[in-house]
């Protein structure tokens, strides 16, 4: 089946720094990717829809200047958490949509901001 | 917006059946999914059902959909300790491909 990878799987960064998370579709092209955030013991909340070659669409309440999304190719979307703070610590999961067969989730990236 | 609710916890004995319930408010979802998440891990797709179906069975898993009551359930037959995890239902809004996840049910299987 289709595979979506995320890199890194875990990252620890200092408060005030920026961190980039990559989401790749390994064996299919994804014109649309999605970024979700999951706080401990909570559900996944959609943050934004990433469209290849155009600007991302952010959900209400998500700061676009803080969570920068770039979908520069049909197999890669990146999420950059800028000026990270401890409250940004979370599990970030991406999904990629294959037009032919559906949507697939990545394994997630655990971000810890100290 | 869409609200998707699940009971928070379920505890069953090994070998028994588990039934995890999900209620939703928006009836426009085209597909409804069940995912499993083990501690510290990503999502594993278990099964899904089209909105025009009432039931789907896949080995130990049975999904029931009651559109009138906006109720979805997942039955796991012969529950094993390896089934202990958090289970999420999710609906996909027609045309947007956005997943709306339920609140999650933590299943604990007792040996």
Boltz contact constraints between the chains, C-beta under 6 A:
constraints:
  - contact:
      token1: [A, 43]
      token2: [B, 101]
      max_distance: 6.0
  - contact:
      token1: [A, 43]
      token2: [B, 103]
      max_distance: 6.0
  - contact:
      token1: [A, 43]
      token2: [B, 104]
      max_distance: 6.0
  - contact:
      token1: [A, 44]
      token2: [B, 101]
      max_distance: 6.0
  - contact:
      token1: [A, 46]
      token2: [B, 98]
      max_distance: 6.0
  - contact:
      token1: [A, 97]
      token2: [B, 97]
      max_distance: 6.0
  - contact:
      token1: [A, 105]
      token2: [B, 42]
      max_distance: 6.0
  - contact:
      token1: [A, 105]
      token2: [B, 43]
      max_distance: 6.0
  - contact:
      token1: [A, 107]
      token2: [B, 42]
      max_distance: 6.0
  - contact:
      token1: [A, 108]
      token2: [B, 42]
      max_distance: 6.0
